[in-house]
Amino acid sequence: MTSQSRLAGLLREGRFVVTAELSSSDSADPEATWRQAEVLRGSVDAINCTDNTGA
């Protein structure tokens, strides 16, 4: 049995989804990015956190 993500389930149901993109910090510590994501909790269905933002 394959499990699906919450996002995949919403899309499969034909629901309108809201996503957000966050830029990760230059630090190796993920806490700053987690804090940014927490602010969006309940407002978005999925978050994409990009890497190599300084490249």
mmCIF entry with sequence, helices, sheets and N, C-alpha, C, O atoms, coordinates in Angstrom:
data_MODEL
# 
_entry.id   MODEL 
# 
_entity.id                         1 
_entity.type                       polymer 
_entity.pdbx_number_of_molecules   1 
# 
_entity_poly.entity_id                      1 
_entity_poly.type                           'polypeptide(L)' 
_entity_poly.nstd_linkage                   no 
_entity_poly.nstd_monomer                   no 
_entity_poly.pdbx_seq_one_letter_code       MTSQSRLAGLLREGRFVVTAELSSSDSADPEATWRQAEVLRGSVDAINCTDNTGA 
_entity_poly.pdbx_seq_one_letter_code_can   MTSQSRLAGLLREGRFVVTAELSSSDSADPEATWRQAEVLRGSVDAINCTDNTGA 
_entity_poly.pdbx_strand_id                 A 
# 
loop_
_entity_poly_seq.entity_id 
_entity_poly_seq.num 
_entity_poly_seq.mon_id 
_entity_poly_seq.hetero 
1 1  MET n 
1 2  THR n 
1 3  SER n 
1 4  GLN n 
1 5  SER n 
1 6  ARG n 
1 7  LEU n 
1 8  ALA n 
1 9  GLY n 
1 10 LEU n 
1 11 LEU n 
1 12 ARG n 
1 13 GLU n 
1 14 GLY n 
1 15 ARG n 
1 16 PHE n 
1 17 VAL n 
1 18 VAL n 
1 19 THR n 
1 20 ALA n 
1 21 GLU n 
1 22 LEU n 
1 23 SER n 
1 24 SER n 
1 25 SER n 
1 26 ASP n 
1 27 SER n 
1 28 ALA n 
1 29 ASP n 
1 30 PRO n 
1 31 GLU n 
1 32 ALA n 
1 33 THR n 
1 34 TRP n 
1 35 ARG n 
1 36 GLN n 
1 37 ALA n 
1 38 GLU n 
1 39 VAL n 
1 40 LEU n 
1 41 ARG n 
1 42 GLY n 
1 43 SER n 
1 44 VAL n 
1 45 ASP n 
1 46 ALA n 
1 47 ILE n 
1 48 ASN n 
1 49 CYS n 
1 50 THR n 
1 51 ASP n 
1 52 ASN n 
1 53 THR n 
1 54 GLY n 
1 55 ALA n 
# 
_struct_asym.id          A 
_struct_asym.entity_id   1 
# 
loop_
_struct_conf.conf_type_id 
_struct_conf.id 
_struct_conf.pdbx_PDB_helix_id 
_struct_conf.beg_label_comp_id 
_struct_conf.beg_label_asym_id 
_struct_conf.beg_label_seq_id 
_struct_conf.pdbx_beg_PDB_ins_code 
_struct_conf.end_label_comp_id 
_struct_conf.end_label_asym_id 
_struct_conf.end_label_seq_id 
_struct_conf.pdbx_end_PDB_ins_code 
_struct_conf.beg_auth_comp_id 
_struct_conf.beg_auth_asym_id 
_struct_conf.beg_auth_seq_id 
_struct_conf.end_auth_comp_id 
_struct_conf.end_auth_asym_id 
_struct_conf.end_auth_seq_id 
_struct_conf.pdbx_PDB_helix_class 
_struct_conf.details 
_struct_conf.pdbx_PDB_helix_length 
HELX_P HELX_P1 AA1 ARG A 6  ? ARG A 12 ? ARG A 6  ARG A 12 1 ? 7  
HELX_P HELX_P2 AA2 GLU A 31 ? LEU A 40 ? GLU A 31 LEU A 40 1 ? 10 
# 
_struct_conf_type.id          HELX_P 
_struct_conf_type.criteria    ? 
_struct_conf_type.reference   ? 
# 
_struct_sheet.id               AA1 
_struct_sheet.type             ? 
_struct_sheet.number_strands   2 
_struct_sheet.details          ? 
# 
_struct_sheet_order.sheet_id     AA1 
_struct_sheet_order.range_id_1   1 
_struct_sheet_order.range_id_2   2 
_struct_sheet_order.offset       ? 
_struct_sheet_order.sense        parallel 
# 
loop_
_struct_sheet_range.sheet_id 
_struct_sheet_range.id 
_struct_sheet_range.beg_label_comp_id 
_struct_sheet_range.beg_label_asym_id 
_struct_sheet_range.beg_label_seq_id 
_struct_sheet_range.pdbx_beg_PDB_ins_code 
_struct_sheet_range.end_label_comp_id 
_struct_sheet_range.end_label_asym_id 
_struct_sheet_range.end_label_seq_id 
_struct_sheet_range.pdbx_end_PDB_ins_code 
_struct_sheet_range.beg_auth_comp_id 
_struct_sheet_range.beg_auth_asym_id 
_struct_sheet_range.beg_auth_seq_id 
_struct_sheet_range.end_auth_comp_id 
_struct_sheet_range.end_auth_asym_id 
_struct_sheet_range.end_auth_seq_id 
AA1 1 THR A 19 ? SER A 23 ? THR A 19 SER A 23 
AA1 2 ALA A 46 ? THR A 50 ? ALA A 46 THR A 50 
# 
loop_
_atom_site.group_PDB 
_atom_site.id 
_atom_site.type_symbol 
_atom_site.label_atom_id 
_atom_site.label_alt_id 
_atom_site.label_comp_id 
_atom_site.label_asym_id 
_atom_site.label_entity_id 
_atom_site.label_seq_id 
_atom_site.pdbx_PDB_ins_code 
_atom_site.Cartn_x 
_atom_site.Cartn_y 
_atom_site.Cartn_z 
_atom_site.occupancy 
_atom_site.B_iso_or_equiv 
_atom_site.pdbx_formal_charge 
_atom_site.auth_seq_id 
_atom_site.auth_comp_id 
_atom_site.auth_asym_id 
_atom_site.auth_atom_id 
_atom_site.pdbx_PDB_model_num 
ATOM 1   N N  . MET A 1 1  ? 0.844   -1.180 0.000  1.00 0.00 ? 1  MET A N  1 
ATOM 2   C CA . MET A 1 1  ? 0.000   0.000  0.000  1.00 0.00 ? 1  MET A CA 1 
ATOM 3   C C  . MET A 1 1  ? 0.885   1.237  0.000  1.00 0.00 ? 1  MET A C  1 
ATOM 4   O O  . MET A 1 1  ? 1.786   1.367  0.828  1.00 0.00 ? 1  MET A O  1 
ATOM 5   N N  . THR A 1 2  ? 0.624   2.134  -0.924 1.00 0.00 ? 2  THR A N  1 
ATOM 6   C CA . THR A 1 2  ? 1.402   3.355  -1.029 1.00 0.00 ? 2  THR A CA 1 
ATOM 7   C C  . THR A 1 2  ? 0.671   4.484  -0.321 1.00 0.00 ? 2  THR A C  1 
ATOM 8   O O  . THR A 1 2  ? -0.514  4.716  -0.560 1.00 0.00 ? 2  THR A O  1 
ATOM 9   N N  . SER A 1 3  ? 1.380   5.177  0.546  1.00 0.00 ? 3  SER A N  1 
ATOM 10  C CA . SER A 1 3  ? 0.756   6.326  1.196  1.00 0.00 ? 3  SER A CA 1 
ATOM 11  C C  . SER A 1 3  ? 0.969   7.562  0.332  1.00 0.00 ? 3  SER A C  1 
ATOM 12  O O  . SER A 1 3  ? 1.962   7.666  -0.388 1.00 0.00 ? 3  SER A O  1 
ATOM 13  N N  . GLN A 1 4  ? 0.043   8.478  0.409  1.00 0.00 ? 4  GLN A N  1 
ATOM 14  C CA . GLN A 1 4  ? 0.168   9.698  -0.370 1.00 0.00 ? 4  GLN A CA 1 
ATOM 15  C C  . GLN A 1 4  ? 0.244   10.884 0.574  1.00 0.00 ? 4  GLN A C  1 
ATOM 16  O O  . GLN A 1 4  ? -0.211  10.823 1.716  1.00 0.00 ? 4  GLN A O  1 
ATOM 17  N N  . SER A 1 5  ? 0.817   11.944 0.083  1.00 0.00 ? 5  SER A N  1 
ATOM 18  C CA . SER A 1 5  ? 0.919   13.148 0.891  1.00 0.00 ? 5  SER A CA 1 
ATOM 19  C C  . SER A 1 5  ? -0.446  13.824 0.983  1.00 0.00 ? 5  SER A C  1 
ATOM 20  O O  . SER A 1 5  ? -1.353  13.536 0.201  1.00 0.00 ? 5  SER A O  1 
ATOM 21  N N  . ARG A 1 6  ? -0.569  14.705 1.929  1.00 0.00 ? 6  ARG A N  1 
ATOM 22  C CA . ARG A 1 6  ? -1.798  15.483 2.066  1.00 0.00 ? 6  ARG A CA 1 
ATOM 23  C C  . ARG A 1 6  ? -2.039  16.287 0.795  1.00 0.00 ? 6  ARG A C  1 
ATOM 24  O O  . ARG A 1 6  ? -3.171  16.378 0.321  1.00 0.00 ? 6  ARG A O  1 
ATOM 25  N N  . LEU A 1 7  ? -0.979  16.870 0.244  1.00 0.00 ? 7  LEU A N  1 
ATOM 26  C CA . LEU A 1 7  ? -1.097  17.653 -0.987 1.00 0.00 ? 7  LEU A CA 1 
ATOM 27  C C  . LEU A 1 7  ? -1.603  16.785 -2.138 1.00 0.00 ? 7  LEU A C  1 
ATOM 28  O O  . LEU A 1 7  ? -2.496  17.193 -2.880 1.00 0.00 ? 7  LEU A O  1 
ATOM 29  N N  . ALA A 1 8  ? -1.039  15.598 -2.285 1.00 0.00 ? 8  ALA A N  1 
ATOM 30  C CA . ALA A 1 8  ? -1.469  14.697 -3.357 1.00 0.00 ? 8  ALA A CA 1 
ATOM 31  C C  . ALA A 1 8  ? -2.943  14.352 -3.211 1.00 0.00 ? 8  ALA A C  1 
ATOM 32  O O  . ALA A 1 8  ? -3.674  14.299 -4.200 1.00 0.00 ? 8  ALA A O  1 
ATOM 33  N N  . GLY A 1 9  ? -3.373  14.120 -1.991 1.00 0.00 ? 9  GLY A N  1 
ATOM 34  C CA . GLY A 1 9  ? -4.776  13.803 -1.755 1.00 0.00 ? 9  GLY A CA 1 
ATOM 35  C C  . GLY A 1 9  ? -5.700  14.948 -2.140 1.00 0.00 ? 9  GLY A C  1 
ATOM 36  O O  . GLY A 1 9  ? -6.740  14.732 -2.762 1.00 0.00 ? 9  GLY A O  1 
ATOM 37  N N  . LEU A 1 10 ? -5.321  16.166 -1.769 1.00 0.00 ? 10 LEU A N  1 
ATOM 38  C CA . LEU A 1 10 ? -6.138  17.330 -2.119 1.00 0.00 ? 10 LEU A CA 1 
ATOM 39  C C  . LEU A 1 10 ? -6.219  17.513 -3.628 1.00 0.00 ? 10 LEU A C  1 
ATOM 40  O O  . LEU A 1 10 ? -7.289  17.798 -4.167 1.00 0.00 ? 10 LEU A O  1 
ATOM 41  N N  . LEU A 1 11 ? -5.095  17.350 -4.307 1.00 0.00 ? 11 LEU A N  1 
ATOM 42  C CA . LEU A 1 11 ? -5.079  17.489 -5.763 1.00 0.00 ? 11 LEU A CA 1 
ATOM 43  C C  . LEU A 1 11 ? -5.908  16.397 -6.433 1.00 0.00 ? 11 LEU A C  1 
ATOM 44  O O  . LEU A 1 11 ? -6.634  16.656 -7.393 1.00 0.00 ? 11 LEU A O  1 
ATOM 45  N N  . ARG A 1 12 ? -5.794  15.194 -5.924 1.00 0.00 ? 12 ARG A N  1 
ATOM 46  C CA . ARG A 1 12 ? -6.556  14.075 -6.483 1.00 0.00 ? 12 ARG A CA 1 
ATOM 47  C C  . ARG A 1 12 ? -8.062  14.311 -6.334 1.00 0.00 ? 12 ARG A C  1 
ATOM 48  O O  . ARG A 1 12 ? -8.848  13.894 -7.184 1.00 0.00 ? 12 ARG A O  1 
ATOM 49  N N  . GLU A 1 13 ? -8.453  14.980 -5.254 1.00 0.00 ? 13 GLU A N  1 
ATOM 50  C CA . GLU A 1 13 ? -9.865  15.301 -5.027 1.00 0.00 ? 13 GLU A CA 1 
ATOM 51  C C  . GLU A 1 13 ? -10.336 16.476 -5.884 1.00 0.00 ? 13 GLU A C  1 
ATOM 52  O O  . GLU A 1 13 ? -11.525 16.792 -5.904 1.00 0.00 ? 13 GLU A O  1 
ATOM 53  N N  . GLY A 1 14 ? -9.408  17.121 -6.588 1.00 0.00 ? 14 GLY A N  1 
ATOM 54  C CA . GLY A 1 14 ? -9.768  18.266 -7.418 1.00 0.00 ? 14 GLY A CA 1 
ATOM 55  C C  . GLY A 1 14 ? -9.907  19.558 -6.641 1.00 0.00 ? 14 GLY A C  1 
ATOM 56  O O  . GLY A 1 14 ? -10.506 20.519 -7.124 1.00 0.00 ? 14 GLY A O  1 
ATOM 57  N N  . ARG A 1 15 ? -9.356  19.584 -5.439 1.00 0.00 ? 15 ARG A N  1 
ATOM 58  C CA . ARG A 1 15 ? -9.454  20.766 -4.588 1.00 0.00 ? 15 ARG A CA 1 
ATOM 59  C C  . ARG A 1 15 ? -8.490  21.850 -5.047 1.00 0.00 ? 15 ARG A C  1 
ATOM 60  O O  . ARG A 1 15 ? -7.445  21.551 -5.626 1.00 0.00 ? 15 ARG A O  1 
ATOM 61  N N  . PHE A 1 16 ? -8.834  23.098 -4.794 1.00 0.00 ? 16 PHE A N  1 
ATOM 62  C CA . PHE A 1 16 ? -7.943  24.227 -5.024 1.00 0.00 ? 16 PHE A CA 1 
ATOM 63  C C  . PHE A 1 16 ? -6.964  24.258 -3.862 1.00 0.00 ? 16 PHE A C  1 
ATOM 64  O O  . PHE A 1 16 ? -7.380  24.270 -2.703 1.00 0.00 ? 16 PHE A O  1 
ATOM 65  N N  . VAL A 1 17 ? -5.681  24.272 -4.153 1.00 0.00 ? 17 VAL A N  1 
ATOM 66  C CA . VAL A 1 17 ? -4.682  24.268 -3.088 1.00 0.00 ? 17 VAL A CA 1 
ATOM 67  C C  . VAL A 1 17 ? -3.870  25.559 -3.124 1.00 0.00 ? 17 VAL A C  1 
ATOM 68  O O  . VAL A 1 17 ? -3.711  26.189 -4.170 1.00 0.00 ? 17 VAL A O  1 
ATOM 69  N N  . VAL A 1 18 ? -3.368  25.929 -1.963 1.00 0.00 ? 18 VAL A N  1 
ATOM 70  C CA . VAL A 1 18 ? -2.524  27.111 -1.820 1.00 0.00 ? 18 VAL A CA 1 
ATOM 71  C C  . VAL A 1 18 ? -1.153  26.643 -1.355 1.00 0.00 ? 18 VAL A C  1 
ATOM 72  O O  . VAL A 1 18 ? -1.036  25.909 -0.374 1.00 0.00 ? 18 VAL A O  1 
ATOM 73  N N  . THR A 1 19 ? -0.121  27.074 -2.067 1.00 0.00 ? 19 THR A N  1 
ATOM 74  C CA . THR A 1 19 ? 1.245   26.729 -1.683 1.00 0.00 ? 19 THR A CA 1 
ATOM 75  C C  . THR A 1 19 ? 2.043   28.003 -1.445 1.00 0.00 ? 19 THR A C  1 
ATOM 76  O O  . THR A 1 19 ? 1.647   29.088 -1.870 1.00 0.00 ? 19 THR A O  1 
ATOM 77  N N  . ALA A 1 20 ? 3.152   27.857 -0.770 1.00 0.00 ? 20 ALA A N  1 
ATOM 78  C CA . ALA A 1 20 ? 4.055   28.976 -0.520 1.00 0.00 ? 20 ALA A CA 1 
ATOM 79  C C  . ALA A 1 20 ? 5.480   28.487 -0.710 1.00 0.00 ? 20 ALA A C  1 
ATOM 80  O O  . ALA A 1 20 ? 5.769   27.302 -0.543 1.00 0.00 ? 20 ALA A O  1 
ATOM 81  N N  . GLU A 1 21 ? 6.359   29.398 -1.056 1.00 0.00 ? 21 GLU A N  1 
ATOM 82  C CA . GLU A 1 21 ? 7.769   29.052 -1.215 1.00 0.00 ? 21 GLU A CA 1 
ATOM 83  C C  . GLU A 1 21 ? 8.583   29.859 -0.221 1.00 0.00 ? 21 GLU A C  1 
ATOM 84  O O  . GLU A 1 21 ? 8.429   31.077 -0.123 1.00 0.00 ? 21 GLU A O  1 
ATOM 85  N N  . LEU A 1 22 ? 9.439   29.186 0.509  1.00 0.00 ? 22 LEU A N  1 
ATOM 86  C CA . LEU A 1 22 ? 10.333  29.833 1.462  1.00 0.00 ? 22 LEU A CA 1 
ATOM 87  C C  . LEU A 1 22 ? 11.762  29.677 0.987  1.00 0.00 ? 22 LEU A C  1 
ATOM 88  O O  . LEU A 1 22 ? 12.133  28.650 0.420  1.00 0.00 ? 22 LEU A O  1 
ATOM 89  N N  . SER A 1 23 ? 12.551  30.695 1.219  1.00 0.00 ? 23 SER A N  1 
ATOM 90  C CA . SER A 1 23 ? 13.986  30.591 0.969  1.00 0.00 ? 23 SER A CA 1 
ATOM 91  C C  . SER A 1 23 ? 14.644  30.152 2.264  1.00 0.00 ? 23 SER A C  1 
ATOM 92  O O  . SER A 1 23 ? 14.394  30.739 3.317  1.00 0.00 ? 23 SER A O  1 
ATOM 93  N N  . SER A 1 24 ? 15.470  29.141 2.197  1.00 0.00 ? 24 SER A N  1 
ATOM 94  C CA . SER A 1 24 ? 16.154  28.682 3.398  1.00 0.00 ? 24 SER A CA 1 
ATOM 95  C C  . SER A 1 24 ? 17.225  29.692 3.785  1.00 0.00 ? 24 SER A C  1 
ATOM 96  O O  . SER A 1 24 ? 17.739  30.434 2.948  1.00 0.00 ? 24 SER A O  1 
ATOM 97  N N  . SER A 1 25 ? 17.542  29.702 5.058  1.00 0.00 ? 25 SER A N  1 
ATOM 98  C CA . SER A 1 25 ? 18.571  30.624 5.534  1.00 0.00 ? 25 SER A CA 1 
ATOM 99  C C  . SER A 1 25 ? 19.949  30.103 5.138  1.00 0.00 ? 25 SER A C  1 
ATOM 100 O O  . SER A 1 25 ? 20.097  28.943 4.752  1.00 0.00 ? 25 SER A O  1 
ATOM 101 N N  . ASP A 1 26 ? 20.936  30.956 5.237  1.00 0.00 ? 26 ASP A N  1 
ATOM 102 C CA . ASP A 1 26 ? 22.303  30.562 4.911  1.00 0.00 ? 26 ASP A CA 1 
ATOM 103 C C  . ASP A 1 26 ? 22.930  29.716 6.017  1.00 0.00 ? 26 ASP A C  1 
ATOM 104 O O  . ASP A 1 26 ? 24.012  29.156 5.838  1.00 0.00 ? 26 ASP A O  1 
ATOM 105 N N  . SER A 1 27 ? 22.265  29.625 7.137  1.00 0.00 ? 27 SER A N  1 
ATOM 106 C CA . SER A 1 27 ? 22.761  28.874 8.282  1.00 0.00 ? 27 SER A CA 1 
ATOM 107 C C  . SER A 1 27 ? 22.462  27.383 8.121  1.00 0.00 ? 27 SER A C  1 
ATOM 108 O O  . SER A 1 27 ? 21.517  26.997 7.432  1.00 0.00 ? 27 SER A O  1 
ATOM 109 N N  . ALA A 1 28 ? 23.270  26.564 8.760  1.00 0.00 ? 28 ALA A N  1 
ATOM 110 C CA . ALA A 1 28 ? 23.018  25.122 8.771  1.00 0.00 ? 28 ALA A CA 1 
ATOM 111 C C  . ALA A 1 28 ? 21.906  24.768 9.757  1.00 0.00 ? 28 ALA A C  1 
ATOM 112 O O  . ALA A 1 28 ? 21.380  23.656 9.733  1.00 0.00 ? 28 ALA A O  1 
ATOM 113 N N  . ASP A 1 29 ? 21.550  25.718 10.623 1.00 0.00 ? 29 ASP A N  1 
ATOM 114 C CA . ASP A 1 29 ? 20.496  25.508 11.611 1.00 0.00 ? 29 ASP A CA 1 
ATOM 115 C C  . ASP A 1 29 ? 19.131  25.765 10.962 1.00 0.00 ? 29 ASP A C  1 
ATOM 116 O O  . ASP A 1 29 ? 18.884  26.876 10.493 1.00 0.00 ? 29 ASP A O  1 
ATOM 117 N N  . PRO A 1 30 ? 18.252  24.782 10.925 1.00 0.00 ? 30 PRO A N  1 
ATOM 118 C CA . PRO A 1 30 ? 16.969  24.940 10.232 1.00 0.00 ? 30 PRO A CA 1 
ATOM 119 C C  . PRO A 1 30 ? 15.911  25.715 11.019 1.00 0.00 ? 30 PRO A C  1 
ATOM 120 O O  . PRO A 1 30 ? 14.814  25.931 10.503 1.00 0.00 ? 30 PRO A O  1 
ATOM 121 N N  . GLU A 1 31 ? 16.201  26.137 12.239 1.00 0.00 ? 31 GLU A N  1 
ATOM 122 C CA . GLU A 1 31 ? 15.183  26.766 13.087 1.00 0.00 ? 31 GLU A CA 1 
ATOM 123 C C  . GLU A 1 31 ? 14.553  28.010 12.469 1.00 0.00 ? 31 GLU A C  1 
ATOM 124 O O  . GLU A 1 31 ? 13.345  28.208 12.601 1.00 0.00 ? 31 GLU A O  1 
ATOM 125 N N  . ALA A 1 32 ? 15.340  28.855 11.796 1.00 0.00 ? 32 ALA A N  1 
ATOM 126 C CA . ALA A 1 32 ? 14.782  30.071 11.184 1.00 0.00 ? 32 ALA A CA 1 
ATOM 127 C C  . ALA A 1 32 ? 13.757  29.708 10.117 1.00 0.00 ? 32 ALA A C  1 
ATOM 128 O O  . ALA A 1 32 ? 12.710  30.347 10.010 1.00 0.00 ? 32 ALA A O  1 
ATOM 129 N N  . THR A 1 33 ? 14.056  28.692 9.337  1.00 0.00 ? 33 THR A N  1 
ATOM 130 C CA . THR A 1 33 ? 13.130  28.256 8.290  1.00 0.00 ? 33 THR A CA 1 
ATOM 131 C C  . THR A 1 33 ? 11.880  27.648 8.907  1.00 0.00 ? 33 THR A C  1 
ATOM 132 O O  . THR A 1 33 ? 10.774  27.873 8.415  1.00 0.00 ? 33 THR A O  1 
ATOM 133 N N  . TRP A 1 34 ? 12.044  26.879 9.981  1.00 0.00 ? 34 TRP A N  1 
ATOM 134 C CA . TRP A 1 34 ? 10.886  26.300 10.673 1.00 0.00 ? 34 TRP A CA 1 
ATOM 135 C C  . TRP A 1 34 ? 9.979   27.405 11.209 1.00 0.00 ? 34 TRP A C  1 
ATOM 136 O O  . TRP A 1 34 ? 8.755   27.287 11.137 1.00 0.00 ? 34 TRP A O  1 
ATOM 137 N N  . ARG A 1 35 ? 10.568  28.481 11.748 1.00 0.00 ? 35 ARG A N  1 
ATOM 138 C CA . ARG A 1 35 ? 9.765   29.592 12.267 1.00 0.00 ? 35 ARG A CA 1 
ATOM 139 C C  . ARG A 1 35 ? 8.965   30.257 11.149 1.00 0.00 ? 35 ARG A C  1 
ATOM 140 O O  . ARG A 1 35 ? 7.803   30.614 11.343 1.00 0.00 ? 35 ARG A O  1 
ATOM 141 N N  . GLN A 1 36 ? 9.587   30.424 9.979  1.00 0.00 ? 36 GLN A N  1 
ATOM 142 C CA . GLN A 1 36 ? 8.871   30.996 8.837  1.00 0.00 ? 36 GLN A CA 1 
ATOM 143 C C  . GLN A 1 36 ? 7.697   30.097 8.443  1.00 0.00 ? 36 GLN A C  1 
ATOM 144 O O  . GLN A 1 36 ? 6.602   30.582 8.161  1.00 0.00 ? 36 GLN A O  1 
ATOM 145 N N  . ALA A 1 37 ? 7.930   28.812 8.426  1.00 0.00 ? 37 ALA A N  1 
ATOM 146 C CA . ALA A 1 37 ? 6.877   27.867 8.044  1.00 0.00 ? 37 ALA A CA 1 
ATOM 147 C C  . ALA A 1 37 ? 5.736   27.871 9.061  1.00 0.00 ? 37 ALA A C  1 
ATOM 148 O O  . ALA A 1 37 ? 4.569   27.778 8.680  1.00 0.00 ? 37 ALA A O  1 
ATOM 149 N N  . GLU A 1 38 ? 6.059   27.976 10.334 1.00 0.00 ? 38 GLU A N  1 
ATOM 150 C CA . GLU A 1 38 ? 5.039   27.985 11.385 1.00 0.00 ? 38 GLU A CA 1 
ATOM 151 C C  . GLU A 1 38 ? 4.060   29.133 11.203 1.00 0.00 ? 38 GLU A C  1 
ATOM 152 O O  . GLU A 1 38 ? 2.870   28.979 11.478 1.00 0.00 ? 38 GLU A O  1 
ATOM 153 N N  . VAL A 1 39 ? 4.543   30.283 10.744 1.00 0.00 ? 39 VAL A N  1 
ATOM 154 C CA . VAL A 1 39 ? 3.681   31.445 10.522 1.00 0.00 ? 39 VAL A CA 1 
ATOM 155 C C  . VAL A 1 39 ? 2.606   31.115 9.487  1.00 0.00 ? 39 VAL A C  1 
ATOM 156 O O  . VAL A 1 39 ? 1.493   31.637 9.556  1.00 0.00 ? 39 VAL A O  1 
ATOM 157 N N  . LEU A 1 40 ? 2.935   30.259 8.540  1.00 0.00 ? 40 LEU A N  1 
ATOM 158 C CA . LEU A 1 40 ? 2.015   29.919 7.454  1.00 0.00 ? 40 LEU A CA 1 
ATOM 159 C C  . LEU A 1 40 ? 1.068   28.765 7.786  1.00 0.00 ? 40 LEU A C  1 
ATOM 160 O O  . LEU A 1 40 ? 0.143   28.476 7.027  1.00 0.00 ? 40 LEU A O  1 
ATOM 161 N N  . ARG A 1 41 ? 1.302   28.113 8.915  1.00 0.00 ? 41 ARG A N  1 
ATOM 162 C CA . ARG A 1 41 ? 0.471   26.961 9.293  1.00 0.00 ? 41 ARG A CA 1 
ATOM 163 C C  . ARG A 1 41 ? -1.004  27.364 9.312  1.00 0.00 ? 41 ARG A C  1 
ATOM 164 O O  . ARG A 1 41 ? -1.373  28.382 9.898  1.00 0.00 ? 41 ARG A O  1 
ATOM 165 N N  . GLY A 1 42 ? -1.824  26.567 8.676  1.00 0.00 ? 42 GLY A N  1 
ATOM 166 C CA . GLY A 1 42 ? -3.252  26.837 8.627  1.00 0.00 ? 42 GLY A CA 1 
ATOM 167 C C  . GLY A 1 42 ? -3.671  27.735 7.473  1.00 0.00 ? 42 GLY A C  1 
ATOM 168 O O  . GLY A 1 42 ? -4.860  27.856 7.179  1.00 0.00 ? 42 GLY A O  1 
ATOM 169 N N  . SER A 1 43 ? -2.695  28.369 6.816  1.00 0.00 ? 43 SER A N  1 
ATOM 170 C CA . SER A 1 43 ? -3.010  29.265 5.697  1.00 0.00 ? 43 SER A CA 1 
ATOM 171 C C  . SER A 1 43 ? -2.674  28.657 4.343  1.00 0.00 ? 43 SER A C  1 
ATOM 172 O O  . SER A 1 43 ? -3.203  29.085 3.317  1.00 0.00 ? 43 SER A O  1 
ATOM 173 N N  . VAL A 1 44 ? -1.795  27.661 4.341  1.00 0.00 ? 44 VAL A N  1 
ATOM 174 C CA . VAL A 1 44 ? -1.381  27.039 3.085  1.00 0.00 ? 44 VAL A CA 1 
ATOM 175 C C  . VAL A 1 44 ? -1.499  25.523 3.210  1.00 0.00 ? 44 VAL A C  1 
ATOM 176 O O  . VAL A 1 44 ? -1.530  24.970 4.310  1.00 0.00 ? 44 VAL A O  1 
ATOM 177 N N  . ASP A 1 45 ? -1.564  24.874 2.061  1.00 0.00 ? 45 ASP A N  1 
ATOM 178 C CA . ASP A 1 45 ? -1.656  23.415 2.041  1.00 0.00 ? 45 ASP A CA 1 
ATOM 179 C C  . ASP A 1 45 ? -0.292  22.753 1.934  1.00 0.00 ? 45 ASP A C  1 
ATOM 180 O O  . ASP A 1 45 ? -0.118  21.609 2.353  1.00 0.00 ? 45 ASP A O  1 
ATOM 181 N N  . ALA A 1 46 ? 0.680   23.471 1.372  1.00 0.00 ? 46 ALA A N  1 
ATOM 182 C CA . ALA A 1 46 ? 2.021   22.913 1.210  1.00 0.00 ? 46 ALA A CA 1 
ATOM 183 C C  . ALA A 1 46 ? 3.033   24.046 1.139  1.00 0.00 ? 46 ALA A C  1 
ATOM 184 O O  . ALA A 1 46 ? 2.711   25.169 0.751  1.00 0.00 ? 46 ALA A O  1 
ATOM 185 N N  . ILE A 1 47 ? 4.255   23.729 1.521  1.00 0.00 ? 47 ILE A N  1 
ATOM 186 C CA . ILE A 1 47 ? 5.351   24.696 1.478  1.00 0.00 ? 47 ILE A CA 1 
ATOM 187 C C  . ILE A 1 47 ? 6.519   24.068 0.741  1.00 0.00 ? 47 ILE A C  1 
ATOM 188 O O  . ILE A 1 47 ? 6.880   22.916 0.985  1.00 0.00 ? 47 ILE A O  1 
ATOM 189 N N  . ASN A 1 48 ? 7.100   24.834 -0.158 1.00 0.00 ? 48 ASN A N  1 
ATOM 190 C CA . ASN A 1 48 ? 8.315   24.430 -0.849 1.00 0.00 ? 48 ASN A CA 1 
ATOM 191 C C  . ASN A 1 48 ? 9.446   25.272 -0.273 1.00 0.00 ? 48 ASN A C  1 
ATOM 192 O O  . ASN A 1 48 ? 9.392   26.502 -0.310 1.00 0.00 ? 48 ASN A O  1 
ATOM 193 N N  . CYS A 1 49 ? 10.449  24.622 0.249  1.00 0.00 ? 49 CYS A N  1 
ATOM 194 C CA . CYS A 1 49 ? 11.598  25.333 0.802  1.00 0.00 ? 49 CYS A CA 1 
ATOM 195 C C  . CYS A 1 49 ? 12.779  25.125 -0.132 1.00 0.00 ? 49 CYS A C  1 
ATOM 196 O O  . CYS A 1 49 ? 13.312  24.021 -0.244 1.00 0.00 ? 49 CYS A O  1 
ATOM 197 N N  . THR A 1 50 ? 13.179  26.193 -0.796 1.00 0.00 ? 50 THR A N  1 
ATOM 198 C CA . THR A 1 50 ? 14.251  26.093 -1.777 1.00 0.00 ? 50 THR A CA 1 
ATOM 199 C C  . THR A 1 50 ? 15.609  26.010 -1.091 1.00 0.00 ? 50 THR A C  1 
ATOM 200 O O  . THR A 1 50 ? 15.777  26.452 0.045  1.00 0.00 ? 50 THR A O  1 
ATOM 201 N N  . ASP A 1 51 ? 16.564  25.440 -1.798 1.00 0.00 ? 51 ASP A N  1 
ATOM 202 C CA . ASP A 1 51 ? 17.932  25.402 -1.289 1.00 0.00 ? 51 ASP A CA 1 
ATOM 203 C C  . ASP A 1 51 ? 18.838  26.138 -2.269 1.00 0.00 ? 51 ASP A C  1 
ATOM 204 O O  . ASP A 1 51 ? 18.418  26.486 -3.373 1.00 0.00 ? 51 ASP A O  1 
ATOM 205 N N  . ASN A 1 52 ? 20.052  26.368 -1.869 1.00 0.00 ? 52 ASN A N  1 
ATOM 206 C CA . ASN A 1 52 ? 21.039  27.066 -2.698 1.00 0.00 ? 52 ASN A CA 1 
ATOM 207 C C  . ASN A 1 52 ? 20.548  28.427 -3.164 1.00 0.00 ? 52 ASN A C  1 
ATOM 208 O O  . ASN A 1 52 ? 20.714  28.788 -4.329 1.00 0.00 ? 52 ASN A O  1 
ATOM 209 N N  . THR A 1 53 ? 19.943  29.181 -2.253 1.00 0.00 ? 53 THR A N  1 
ATOM 210 C CA . THR A 1 53 ? 19.419  30.486 -2.631 1.00 0.00 ? 53 THR A CA 1 
ATOM 211 C C  . THR A 1 53 ? 20.522  31.483 -2.944 1.00 0.00 ? 53 THR A C  1 
ATOM 212 O O  . THR A 1 53 ? 20.279  32.486 -3.614 1.00 0.00 ? 53 THR A O  1 
ATOM 213 N N  . GLY A 1 54 ? 21.720  31.220 -2.469 1.00 0.00 ? 54 GLY A N  1 
ATOM 214 C CA . GLY A 1 54 ? 22.835  32.133 -2.722 1.00 0.00 ? 54 GLY A CA 1 
ATOM 215 C C  . GLY A 1 54 ? 23.593  31.813 -3.996 1.00 0.00 ? 54 GLY A C  1 
ATOM 216 O O  . GLY A 1 54 ? 24.517  32.539 -4.362 1.00 0.00 ? 54 GLY A O  1 
ATOM 217 N N  . ALA A 1 55 ? 23.217  30.731 -4.683 1.00 0.00 ? 55 ALA A N  1 
ATOM 218 C CA . ALA A 1 55 ? 23.940  30.317 -5.885 1.00 0.00 ? 55 ALA A CA 1 
ATOM 219 C C  . ALA A 1 55 ? 23.596  31.180 -7.072 1.00 0.00 ? 55 ALA A C  1 
ATOM 220 O O  . ALA A 1 55 ? 24.119  30.965 -8.165 1.00 0.00 ? 55 ALA A O  1 
# 
